[in-house]
Amino acid sequence: MEHYPVLLNEALEYLALRPDGVYVDTTAGLGGHTGAMARRLTTGRVISLDRDGDSLELARQNTLDCAERITFRQSAFSELRGTLTELGLEKVDGILADLGVSRMQLTSGERGFSLQQAGPLDMRMDRRQDVTAADIVNRATERELSQLFRELGEERGHLAEKIARALVRARPVRDTGHLASVVASVVPRTGKLHPATRVFQALRMAVNDEPGELEALLKQAPECLAPGGRWVVIAFQSLDDRKVKQAFRELGREGRAQVLTKHVVKPGATETRENPASRSAVLRALEMKQERDTERERRNP
């Protein structure tokens, strides 16, 4: 599978990697960002994390040429602080978070994320967890489903209600193909997007508690960065980017960090042509301030 790490050059530029530094890639995916970071290091290392054990194995295979500079761990955003502590790390020099879903997950029918291939209603990034998309689709109330599609799928209210009603009537919803067909039966197709795209997004986010995990990352990451350490986040959804923007602004207002991206950084024409999936990506970056700078700002607000 050909892999395109999104906004790679821009991410590396904003991370300002030091050859002896320690960096965290919170979403290993297929190892594109992790490998590029590790190849720029000498005595430093990359801590490469992912909730998905299958992704980690593929990332390992794709980074064999620089394996001695990478430590892989299966870990969610909410486990960042604990994972670093287990590795004996108090602070790191940089953190990268690519909030997009892995192409491997989206195109693998057996994982249940795909609209193109029929598969089980799974959608778990970490297959060790219990709750699947089938549990939500077949057990949640009509009102709960409607709210889920509005809030996480950003589906319009009247359509969210129609979809929820149709799914409850169609129970048990058997697999991804059945789910997609039920949604398509009540939602008119407009443009290139499949009518069930927002529903699949909402269910994936709910199954994996993506909002909660992002909140945990936004809270923990600043505490894990050394003074002068940099934090780069790549988001693909407006819901996620708004949260990142607010968190960065708050750190700036508190005098704890300097936001490096006045405006979001977007992929250039060449990247979007070669990798259409990158079109919706936006990058934000900040740098944690030196302790003396922070203290000076507190004394002289």
C-alpha positions in Angstrom: 0.0 0.0 0.0 1.5 3.3 -1.1 1.6 5.7 1.9 1.6 9.5 1.9 2.4 11.1 5.2 0.3 14.3 5.1 2.1 17.7 5.3 5.4 15.9 6.0 7.8 18.6 5.1 5.8 21.2 6.9 5.6 19.1 10.0 9.3 18.4 10.1 10.1 22.1 9.6 7.9 23.2 12.5 9.2 20.4 14.8 12.8 21.8 14.2 14.3 18.4 15.0 17.6 18.2 16.8 19.7 15.1 16.0 19.9 14.2 19.7 16.3 15.1 20.6 13.5 12.9 21.8 10.2 13.2 19.9 6.8 11.6 20.1 4.6 10.6 17.1 1.3 10.1 18.8 -0.2 8.5 15.7 2.2 6.1 14.1 -0.2 5.0 11.3 1.9 3.3 8.7 5.1 4.9 9.9 5.5 7.7 7.4 6.0 10.6 9.8 7.8 8.4 12.4 10.4 7.2 9.8 11.0 10.6 8.4 11.6 12.0 11.9 13.9 9.1 12.9 16.0 9.4 9.8 16.9 12.9 10.8 18.2 11.8 14.2 21.6 10.5 15.3 21.6 9.8 19.0 18.0 10.9 19.5 14.9 8.7 19.3 11.2 8.7 18.3 8.6 7.4 20.6 5.9 6.1 18.1 2.5 5.5 19.5 -0.8 4.2 18.1 -4.0 2.7 19.5 -4.1 0.3 16.6 -1.8 -2.8 17.0 -2.1 -3.6 13.3 -0.9 -0.1 12.3 2.0 -0.4 14.7 3.1 -3.7 13.1 3.0 -2.1 9.6 4.9 1.0 10.9 7.6 -1.3 12.2 8.0 -3.0 8.8 8.1 0.4 7.1 10.9 1.8 9.3 13.4 -1.1 9.5 16.1 1.1 8.2 16.0 3.3 11.2 14.5 0.9 13.8 17.3 1.5 16.3 16.1 5.1 16.8 12.4 4.2 17.3 10.5 2.9 20.3 7.0 1.6 19.4 4.1 1.4 22.0 0.4 0.7 21.7 -1.0 3.7 23.4 -4.0 6.0 23.2 -3.8 9.8 23.5 -5.2 9.6 27.0 -2.2 7.3 28.0 0.5 9.7 26.7 1.7 10.9 30.1 1.7 7.3 31.6 3.4 5.8 28.6 6.3 8.4 28.7 6.6 7.8 32.4 6.9 4.1 31.9 9.7 4.8 29.4 11.5 7.0 32.0 10.8 10.2 30.1 9.8 13.3 32.1 9.8 15.7 29.1 10.3 15.4 25.3 11.5 17.9 22.7 8.6 17.6 20.4 5.2 16.0 19.8 3.4 15.3 16.5 -0.2 14.4 16.3 -1.9 13.5 13.0 -5.6 13.3 13.8 -6.5 11.6 10.5 -7.7 8.1 10.2 -5.2 5.7 8.7 -5.8 4.8 5.0 -5.2 1.1 6.0 -8.2 1.3 8.4 -10.4 3.1 5.9 -9.7 0.7 3.1 -9.8 -2.6 5.0 -13.2 -4.1 4.9 -12.7 -6.4 7.9 -12.1 -3.4 10.2 -15.6 -2.0 9.5 -14.5 1.6 8.7 -15.0 1.3 4.9 -17.9 2.5 2.8 -16.4 0.8 -0.2 -16.1 -2.7 1.2 -18.7 -4.7 3.2 -17.5 -5.8 6.5 -18.5 -6.3 10.2 -19.8 -3.2 12.1 -16.6 -2.9 14.1 -14.7 0.4 13.8 -12.5 -0.2 16.8 -9.1 1.3 16.4 -8.0 -0.7 19.4 -9.4 -4.2 19.0 -8.9 -4.9 22.7 -11.8 -2.7 23.6 -15.3 -4.1 24.0 -17.8 -1.6 22.3 -18.2 -1.8 18.6 -20.2 0.1 16.0 -22.8 -2.8 16.0 -23.4 -2.2 19.7 -24.2 1.4 19.2 -26.3 1.0 16.0 -28.4 -1.8 17.4 -28.7 -0.7 21.1 -28.8 3.1 21.2 -32.2 4.8 21.3 -33.5 6.7 18.3 -32.9 9.9 20.1 -29.3 9.0 21.0 -28.5 8.0 17.4 -30.0 11.3 16.1 -27.9 13.3 18.6 -24.8 11.4 17.7 -25.2 12.0 14.0 -25.8 15.7 14.5 -23.0 16.3 17.0 -20.2 14.1 15.7 -21.2 13.6 12.1 -22.4 17.2 11.7 -25.4 15.9 9.9 -28.4 18.2 9.5 -31.0 17.9 12.1 -33.9 16.6 10.0 -31.7 14.1 8.2 -30.2 12.9 11.5 -33.7 12.1 12.7 -34.7 10.3 9.5 -31.5 8.2 9.6 -31.9 7.3 13.2 -35.6 6.3 12.7 -34.7 4.2 9.6 -31.8 2.4 11.5 -34.0 1.5 14.5 -36.7 0.1 12.1 -34.0 -1.9 10.2 -32.6 -3.6 13.3 -30.6 -5.7 13.5 -28.3 -3.8 11.2 -26.0 -6.6 10.1 -22.8 -5.1 8.6 -21.4 -2.0 7.0 -23.1 -2.7 3.7 -26.5 -3.0 5.4 -25.8 0.2 7.3 -24.8 2.2 4.2 -27.9 1.0 2.3 -30.3 1.9 5.0 -28.9 5.4 5.3 -28.9 5.8 1.5 -32.5 4.8 1.4 -33.5 8.0 3.3 -30.8 10.5 2.4 -30.6 11.9 -1.1 -27.2 11.7 -2.8 -25.6 15.1 -3.5 -22.1 15.6 -4.8 -19.4 12.9 -4.6 -19.9 12.0 -0.9 -21.8 8.8 -0.1 -24.9 9.6 1.9 -23.7 7.5 4.8 -20.3 9.3 5.1 -21.3 11.4 8.0 -22.9 8.5 9.8 -19.8 6.4 9.5 -17.7 9.3 10.8 -20.0 9.8 13.8 -20.0 6.1 14.7 -16.2 5.8 14.4 -15.7 8.8 16.6 -18.2 7.4 19.2 -16.7 3.9 19.2 -13.2 5.2 19.8 -14.3 8.2 22.0 -12.3 10.5 19.7 -13.5 13.7 21.3 -12.5 12.5 24.8 -9.2 11.2 23.6 -8.4 14.5 21.8 -9.3 16.5 25.0 -6.9 14.3 26.9 -4.1 14.9 24.4 -4.7 18.7 24.5 -4.4 18.6 28.3 -1.5 16.2 28.6 0.8 17.2 25.8 1.9 20.6 27.1 2.9 19.0 30.4 5.1 16.5 28.5 7.0 19.1 26.5 10.4 20.5 27.6 10.9 24.3 27.5 11.4 25.2 23.9 9.7 21.9 22.8 7.4 22.1 19.8 4.0 20.6 19.3 2.5 20.1 15.8 -1.0 19.0 15.2 -2.6 18.0 11.8 -6.4 17.9 11.8 -8.8 16.9 9.1 -12.2 17.8 10.6 -13.4 21.2 11.7 -14.6 19.8 15.0 -11.0 18.7 15.8 -9.3 21.8 14.5 -11.5 24.2 16.5 -10.5 22.4 19.7 -6.8 22.5 18.8 -7.1 26.2 17.9 -8.7 27.0 21.2 -6.2 25.0 23.2 -3.2 26.7 21.4 -4.7 30.1 22.0 -5.2 29.5 25.7 -1.6 28.3 26.1 -0.6 31.5 24.3 -2.8 33.7 26.5 -1.3 32.1 29.6 2.2 32.9 28.4 3.2 29.2 28.4 3.7 28.9 24.7 4.1 30.8 21.5 1.8 29.9 18.6 4.0 29.5 15.5 1.2 29.4 12.9 -0.7 32.6 12.7 -2.9 30.9 10.1 -3.3 27.2 9.5 -0.9 25.6 7.1 -2.4 23.7 4.2 -1.1 21.2 1.7 0.3 22.7 -1.5 -1.1 22.0 -5.0 1.5 19.2 -5.7 0.6 17.3 -2.5 -3.2 17.5 -3.0 -2.8 16.3 -6.6 -0.6 13.3 -5.6 -2.7 12.6 -2.4 -6.3 13.9 -2.7 -7.0 12.7 0.8 -4.7 15.5 2.1 -7.1 18.2 0.8 -8.8 18.8 4.1 -5.7 18.7 6.3 -4.6 21.7 8.3 -1.5 22.1 10.5 -1.0 24.2 13.6 2.2 24.4 15.6 3.4 26.0 18.9 6.5 26.2 21.0 6.6 26.0 24.7 8.3 29.0 26.3 11.4 28.8 28.4 10.6 28.9 32.1 12.4 32.3 32.6 10.3 33.8 29.7 7.1 32.5 31.3 8.0 33.9 34.7 8.9 37.3 33.2 5.5 37.5 31.6 3.8 36.7 34.8 5.6 39.5 36.6 4.9 41.9 33.7 1.5 41.0 32.3 
